[in-house]
Amino acid sequence: MADVSVETRLRTLAQLIRDAECREHDGVLKVGVDLGTANIAMVVVDRHNAPITGITYPSSVVKDGIVVDYLSATRVVKHLKQQLEARVGQSLTHAATAIPPGISEGNTKVIANVVESSGLLVTHVVDEPVAAATALNMRNGAVVDVGGGTTGLSVLRNGKVLFSADEPTGGTHMTLVLAGALGLTYADAEHVKHDPAQAADIFPLVRPVVEKMACLTRDWLTAYNVRNIHVVGGASSFSEFPGVFRKVTGKNIIPSRGGRCQQF
């Protein structure tokens, strides 16, 4: 798996999460933990960063990068770690975790504490867009991470972060718009949003939210000469999403094609 494309790795990971499967490995494993607004995700990769297994759990313990239910968060992370250890057949000891850009040092510490409550030692804490750029092997350009609660951006040059920003606009806001427009409960609107068969019908309703994300990105990039924008995150899964970003920003938009494995 060392030389396969990023797209192939993402699709493999999506399938592993979907099917709750585990690939063969040599025992040298790394863990990534994401405390997202819509779900908590844990991923295991080998020494070459090839996906071994992964798991997600719908959760509302984090809001805009802040842990609002510490006890539930620790319970979920500990449970997910136990499930992954059963799959890989060994203890998992070290992990990296991602945070929205710009959150306070105290909130960052809380997120690390949640991860370490499961018995994992946190070795790296990185901004979510930077984590996405690393996964994409991207050293130059901009990456936009459209998550459940926030939209984040990082600008990189030669692998170094020049700028990062984050705003509370994401998949949750799409759901709220759908709930209001269709007269649905939040839970029912979430179900509609995740249904690929209804994507073409509902996108015009959430388009203003996407346009706001694109306007934020355009304004953040005013001072930077960036041609390519990589867009990742579950809330960017709509097929029309890149076109809106391209029109508003005037940039070349490169969407992630890893599959709709992520809640948003």
C-alpha positions as CSV (number, residue, x, y, z in Angstrom):
1,M,0.0,0.0,0.0
2,A,3.0,2.3,0.2
3,D,2.7,3.6,-3.3
4,V,-1.0,3.6,-3.9
5,S,-2.9,6.8,-4.4
6,V,-4.5,8.9,-1.7
7,E,-7.8,8.3,-3.3
8,T,-7.4,4.5,-3.1
9,R,-6.4,4.8,0.6
10,L,-9.4,6.9,1.4
11,R,-11.7,4.5,-0.4
12,T,-10.1,1.5,1.4
13,L,-10.6,3.2,4.7
14,A,-14.2,4.0,3.9
15,Q,-14.9,0.4,3.2
16,L,-13.1,-0.8,6.3
17,I,-15.2,1.5,8.4
18,R,-18.4,0.5,6.6
19,D,-17.7,-3.2,6.9
20,A,-16.0,-3.2,10.4
21,E,-13.1,-5.1,8.9
22,C,-9.3,-5.2,9.6
23,R,-6.5,-5.6,7.1
24,E,-3.4,-7.7,7.8
25,H,-0.6,-5.9,9.4
26,D,2.9,-6.4,10.9
27,G,2.1,-5.1,14.3
28,V,3.5,-1.5,13.9
29,L,0.4,0.6,14.2
30,K,-0.5,4.2,14.6
31,V,-3.9,5.7,15.7
32,G,-5.7,8.9,14.8
33,V,-8.6,10.2,16.8
34,D,-11.1,12.9,15.6
35,L,-13.6,14.3,18.1
36,G,-16.0,15.7,15.5
37,T,-19.2,17.6,15.9
38,A,-21.3,14.9,14.3
39,N,-19.2,11.8,15.2
40,I,-16.1,10.5,16.9
41,A,-13.8,8.7,14.6
42,M,-10.7,6.5,15.2
43,V,-8.5,5.2,12.5
44,V,-5.6,2.7,12.6
45,V,-2.8,2.8,10.0
46,D,0.4,0.9,9.5
47,R,4.0,2.2,9.3
48,H,3.4,3.3,5.7
49,N,0.1,5.1,6.7
50,A,-1.9,2.5,4.9
51,P,-5.4,2.1,6.5
52,I,-5.8,-1.0,8.7
53,T,-9.2,-0.4,10.2
54,G,-11.4,2.3,11.5
55,I,-14.6,3.1,13.4
56,T,-17.0,6.0,13.8
57,Y,-19.7,6.7,16.4
58,P,-22.4,9.3,16.0
59,S,-22.0,11.8,18.9
60,S,-22.9,15.3,20.0
61,V,-20.2,15.7,22.7
62,V,-18.3,18.4,20.8
63,K,-19.7,21.7,19.6
64,D,-17.6,24.0,17.4
65,G,-14.4,22.4,18.7
66,I,-15.3,22.5,22.4
67,V,-16.1,19.3,24.4
68,V,-19.5,19.9,26.0
69,D,-20.0,16.5,27.5
70,Y,-16.7,15.3,28.8
71,L,-18.0,12.1,30.5
72,S,-19.8,10.8,27.4
73,A,-16.8,11.7,25.2
74,T,-14.4,9.7,27.4
75,R,-16.8,6.7,27.5
76,V,-17.1,6.7,23.7
77,V,-13.4,7.0,23.0
78,K,-12.6,4.2,25.5
79,H,-15.3,1.9,23.9
80,L,-14.1,2.6,20.4
81,K,-10.5,1.9,21.4
82,Q,-11.5,-1.4,22.9
83,Q,-13.3,-2.4,19.7
84,L,-10.3,-1.6,17.5
85,E,-7.9,-3.4,19.8
86,A,-10.1,-6.5,19.5
87,R,-9.9,-6.2,15.7
88,V,-6.2,-5.7,15.4
89,G,-5.3,-8.2,18.1
90,Q,-3.0,-6.0,20.2
91,S,-3.0,-3.0,22.5
92,L,-3.0,0.5,20.9
93,T,-0.8,2.9,22.9
94,H,-0.1,6.1,21.0
95,A,-2.3,8.5,19.0
96,A,-2.5,11.7,17.2
97,T,-5.6,14.0,17.3
98,A,-6.9,16.9,15.4
99,I,-8.4,20.2,16.5
100,P,-10.2,23.1,14.7
101,P,-7.8,25.9,14.0
102,G,-7.8,28.8,16.5
103,I,-9.4,27.1,19.5
104,S,-7.9,28.0,22.9
105,E,-5.1,26.2,24.6
106,G,-7.5,25.1,27.3
107,N,-9.9,23.5,24.9
108,T,-7.0,21.8,23.1
109,K,-5.9,20.3,26.4
110,V,-9.4,19.0,27.1
111,I,-9.5,17.2,23.7
112,A,-6.1,15.6,24.4
113,N,-7.4,14.6,27.9
114,V,-10.4,12.9,26.4
115,V,-8.2,10.8,24.1
116,E,-5.7,10.0,26.8
117,S,-8.6,8.9,29.1
118,S,-8.8,5.7,27.0
119,G,-5.1,4.8,27.7
120,L,-3.7,6.3,24.5
121,L,-0.7,8.7,24.8
122,V,-1.3,11.7,22.6
123,T,1.9,12.3,20.6
124,H,0.7,14.9,18.1
125,V,-2.1,17.6,18.1
126,V,-2.6,19.2,14.7
127,D,-5.1,21.5,13.1
128,E,-7.8,19.6,11.2
129,P,-7.0,21.1,7.8
130,V,-3.3,20.4,8.4
131,A,-4.2,16.8,9.2
132,A,-6.1,16.5,6.0
133,A,-3.2,18.0,4.0
134,T,-0.9,15.5,5.6
135,A,-3.2,12.6,4.6
136,L,-3.3,14.0,1.1
137,N,0.5,14.3,0.9
138,M,-0.1,18.0,0.1
139,R,2.8,20.5,0.6
140,N,1.5,23.5,-1.3
141,G,-1.9,25.2,-1.7
142,A,-4.9,25.4,0.6
143,V,-7.0,22.7,2.2
144,V,-10.6,23.3,3.4
145,D,-12.0,20.9,5.9
146,V,-15.8,21.1,6.0
147,G,-16.9,19.3,9.1
148,G,-20.1,19.0,11.1
149,G,-19.8,22.1,13.1
150,T,-17.1,24.2,11.4
151,T,-15.3,25.0,8.2
152,G,-11.5,25.3,8.6
153,L,-8.8,26.3,6.2
154,S,-5.0,26.0,6.2
155,V,-2.6,27.5,3.6
156,L,0.7,25.5,3.2
157,R,4.0,26.3,1.4
158,N,6.7,23.7,1.2
159,G,4.8,21.8,3.9
160,K,4.8,24.7,6.3
161,V,1.5,26.3,7.5
162,L,1.3,30.0,6.6
163,F,-2.2,30.6,7.8
164,S,-5.1,28.8,9.5
165,A,-8.7,29.8,10.2
166,D,-12.0,28.3,11.3
167,E,-15.6,29.4,11.4
168,P,-18.7,27.7,12.9
169,T,-20.4,26.8,9.7
170,G,-20.7,23.2,8.6
171,G,-23.0,20.2,8.2
172,T,-25.0,21.0,11.3
173,H,-26.1,24.2,9.7
174,M,-27.1,22.4,6.5
175,T,-29.3,20.2,8.7
176,L,-30.9,23.1,10.4
177,V,-31.7,24.7,7.0
178,L,-33.3,21.4,5.8
179,A,-35.3,21.0,9.0
180,G,-36.7,24.5,8.6
181,A,-37.4,24.3,4.9
182,L,-39.0,20.9,4.9
183,G,-40.7,21.1,8.3
184,L,-38.8,18.1,9.7
185,T,-37.3,17.3,13.1
186,Y,-33.5,17.7,13.2
187,A,-33.1,13.9,13.3
188,D,-35.3,13.4,10.2
189,A,-33.5,16.2,8.4
190,E,-30.1,14.5,9.1
191,H,-31.5,11.3,7.6
192,V,-32.6,13.2,4.5
193,K,-29.2,14.9,4.2
194,H,-27.4,11.6,4.3
195,D,-29.6,9.9,1.6
196,P,-27.7,10.0,-1.7
197,A,-30.9,9.4,-3.5
198,Q,-32.2,12.8,-2.3
199,A,-29.0,14.8,-2.8
200,A,-29.9,16.4,-6.0
201,D,-33.3,17.6,-4.6
202,I,-32.0,19.0,-1.4
203,F,-28.8,20.7,-2.5
204,P,-30.6,23.8,-3.7
205,L,-31.8,24.2,-0.2
206,V,-28.4,24.0,1.4
207,R,-26.6,25.9,-1.3
208,P,-26.6,29.2,0.6
209,V,-24.7,27.5,3.4
210,V,-22.2,26.2,0.9
211,E,-21.9,29.6,-0.6
212,K,-21.2,31.1,2.8
213,M,-18.4,28.5,3.3
214,A,-17.0,29.4,-0.1
215,C,-17.1,33.2,0.7
216,L,-15.2,32.5,3.9
217,T,-12.6,30.6,2.0
218,R,-12.3,33.4,-0.7
219,D,-11.9,36.1,2.0
220,W,-9.3,34.0,3.9
221,L,-7.2,33.6,0.8
222,T,-7.2,37.3,-0.2
223,A,-3.6,37.7,0.9
224,Y,-2.3,34.4,-0.5
225,N,-1.5,33.4,-4.1
226,V,-3.2,30.0,-4.1
227,R,-4.3,28.2,-7.2
228,N,-5.5,24.9,-5.8
229,I,-8.0,24.3,-3.0
230,H,-8.4,20.7,-1.7
231,V,-11.8,20.3,-0.2
232,V,-12.3,17.5,2.4
233,G,-14.9,16.6,5.0
234,G,-18.3,14.9,5.0
235,A,-20.2,18.1,4.4
236,S,-18.5,18.5,1.0
237,S,-19.8,15.2,-0.3
238,F,-22.5,16.7,-2.5
239,S,-21.5,16.4,-6.2
240,E,-22.5,20.1,-6.7
241,F,-20.3,21.3,-3.9
242,P,-17.0,21.8,-5.8
243,G,-18.8,23.8,-8.5
244,V,-20.1,26.3,-6.0
245,F,-16.7,26.7,-4.5
246,R,-15.1,27.1,-7.9
247,K,-17.6,29.9,-8.9
248,V,-17.2,31.8,-5.7
249,T,-13.5,31.6,-5.2
250,G,-12.3,31.5,-8.8
251,K,-9.8,28.7,-7.8
252,N,-9.2,25.2,-8.9
253,I,-11.2,23.0,-6.6
254,I,-9.9,19.4,-5.9
255,P,-12.6,17.4,-4.0
256,S,-11.8,14.4,-1.9
257,R,-13.2,11.2,-3.4
258,G,-12.8,9.0,-0.4
259,G,-16.4,8.0,-0.2
260,R,-19.3,9.2,2.0
261,C,-18.0,7.3,5.1
262,Q,-18.1,10.4,7.3
263,Q,-21.1,11.8,9.1
264,F,-21.6,15.5,8.5
